[in-house]
Amino acid sequence: METLDADEETRAITSLENLERREILRALDLLGGNRSEAARQLGISRKTIDRKCAALGL
């Protein structure tokens, strides 16, 4: 397993956060803003999508 230095680790986390944000936005857009259905499609709970939207400023 490859070890990441601090900068690489920060970039990896940022990339994951960006991917998560894009996928949540895409799901919400496709589903007309319906968070319950977006959460179902993404395989997460409604509570989780609400928490992630708040954390991401959505």
C-alpha positions, 0 to 999 in steps of 0.5 A: 500500500502506498503511503501519502505525504501530508500534501497528497493526503490533503489533495485526496480528501479534497478530491473525495469531498469534491466528488461527493459534492458533485454526485449529491448535486447531480442527484438532486438536480436529476430528481428535482431537489427531492432529497429523500429520493436522492439519498435512496439513489446514492445509497445513504440515509435522508439524515446523512444527505441532510447533514452532508448538504449542510456541511457542503453549504448546499 
